[in-house]
Amino acid sequence: MQLGFFKLFKVIYLNFFFLFIQLLLVKIYFSIRKSRIIKIADSYLGWGDILLFTVLCFSFSTFNFIIFYLFSLLIAVFSYIVNFYFRKNASKEIPLAGIVSVCTVIWILTGELTFGISSYYDIQLITKYL
């Protein structure tokens, strides 16, 4: 099963659009909170985080990208809470790119290698019932 060029372009475009909306909402949130325009790439997100998510836009179908994005961010927040709770003098920074990279490896190992499910095709059991 192969994706046509225009379907592939549409999937990548939708992934970039989703990522752009997320980054825009984060920028708006922190700009309102600080009462001035904030450059999120310099103070709240690293360029490595943004670059990693940009590369991942090419790696997933739109549905899988949104699911992966949400779950990887939840795992990052959970790992931050666990780290902050159990370690004294824990850093307030989250190594987001590192955690998302580990999540990507786990996704590939469990999905593509174990079950033969490609990241570019929606998970059929879930999308069948939605």
C-alpha positions as CSV (number, residue, x, y, z in Angstrom):
1,M,0.0,0.0,0.0
2,Q,1.5,3.3,-1.1
3,L,0.5,6.9,-0.6
4,G,0.1,9.1,-3.6
5,F,2.1,12.3,-3.9
6,F,-0.9,14.6,-3.2
7,K,-2.1,12.5,-0.3
8,L,1.4,12.5,1.2
9,F,1.6,16.3,0.7
10,K,-1.8,16.7,2.3
11,V,-0.7,14.6,5.3
12,I,2.5,16.6,5.8
13,Y,0.7,19.9,5.4
14,L,-1.9,18.9,8.0
15,N,0.9,17.8,10.4
16,F,2.7,21.2,9.9
17,F,-0.6,23.1,10.4
18,F,-1.3,21.2,13.6
19,L,2.3,21.9,14.9
20,F,2.0,25.6,13.8
21,I,-1.3,26.0,15.7
22,Q,0.2,24.4,18.8
23,L,3.3,26.6,18.8
24,L,1.1,29.7,18.1
25,L,-1.1,28.9,21.1
26,V,1.9,28.4,23.3
27,K,3.3,31.8,22.1
28,I,-0.1,33.5,22.7
29,Y,-0.4,31.9,26.2
30,F,3.1,33.0,27.4
31,S,2.7,36.4,25.8
32,I,-0.5,37.1,27.7
33,R,1.0,35.7,30.9
34,K,4.0,37.9,30.7
35,S,2.2,40.9,29.2
36,R,4.7,41.2,26.3
37,I,5.5,39.4,23.1
38,I,7.6,36.3,23.9
39,K,9.9,34.3,21.6
40,I,9.1,30.8,22.7
41,A,12.0,29.3,20.8
42,D,14.6,31.3,22.9
43,S,13.1,30.9,26.3
44,Y,10.5,28.1,26.7
45,L,11.2,25.7,23.9
46,G,14.6,24.8,22.4
47,W,15.3,24.9,18.7
48,G,16.0,21.2,19.0
49,D,12.5,20.6,20.2
50,I,11.0,22.5,17.4
51,L,13.3,20.8,14.8
52,L,12.5,17.4,16.1
53,F,8.7,18.0,15.9
54,T,9.2,19.4,12.4
55,V,11.0,16.2,11.3
56,L,8.3,14.1,12.9
57,C,5.7,15.9,10.7
58,F,7.2,13.9,7.8
59,S,7.1,10.6,9.8
60,F,3.4,10.1,10.7
61,S,0.0,10.2,9.3
62,T,-2.1,13.1,10.7
63,F,-4.0,11.0,13.1
64,N,-1.0,9.1,14.3
65,F,1.0,12.4,14.6
66,I,-1.6,13.9,16.9
67,I,-1.9,10.8,19.0
68,F,1.9,10.5,19.2
69,Y,2.3,14.3,19.9
70,L,-0.2,14.2,22.8
71,F,1.1,11.0,24.4
72,S,4.7,12.1,24.1
73,L,3.9,15.4,25.8
74,L,2.0,13.6,28.5
75,I,4.9,11.3,29.1
76,A,7.3,14.3,29.2
77,V,5.1,16.0,31.8
78,F,4.8,12.8,33.8
79,S,8.5,12.2,33.8
80,Y,9.1,15.8,34.9
81,I,6.7,15.4,37.8
82,V,8.3,12.1,38.9
83,N,11.8,13.6,38.5
84,F,10.9,16.8,40.4
85,Y,9.1,14.8,43.2
86,F,11.9,12.3,43.8
87,R,15.0,14.4,43.3
88,K,16.0,17.3,45.4
89,N,17.4,20.2,43.5
90,A,15.9,18.9,40.3
91,S,16.2,21.1,37.2
92,K,13.0,23.0,36.1
93,E,13.8,22.3,32.5
94,I,12.3,19.3,30.6
95,P,14.5,17.5,28.1
96,L,11.6,17.4,25.7
97,A,13.6,16.4,22.6
98,G,15.2,13.5,24.4
99,I,11.9,12.2,25.8
100,V,10.2,12.5,22.5
101,S,13.1,10.7,20.8
102,V,12.7,7.8,23.3
103,C,9.0,7.8,22.6
104,T,9.7,7.7,18.9
105,V,12.0,4.7,19.3
106,I,9.4,2.9,21.4
107,W,6.7,3.7,18.9
108,I,8.7,2.3,16.0
109,L,9.8,-0.8,17.9
110,T,6.3,-1.7,19.2
111,G,4.3,-0.6,16.1
112,E,6.3,-1.2,13.0
113,L,8.7,-4.0,14.1
114,T,6.4,-5.9,16.4
115,F,2.9,-5.5,15.0
116,G,3.8,-4.5,11.4
117,I,1.8,-1.2,11.7
118,S,3.3,1.6,9.7
119,S,3.3,5.1,11.2
120,Y,2.0,6.5,7.9
121,Y,-1.2,4.6,8.0
122,D,-3.8,5.2,10.6
123,I,-4.4,2.5,13.2
124,Q,-7.3,0.7,11.5
125,L,-9.0,-0.5,14.7
126,I,-9.2,3.0,16.2
127,T,-10.2,4.9,13.0
128,K,-12.8,2.3,12.1
129,Y,-14.9,3.2,15.1
130,L,-14.4,7.0,15.1
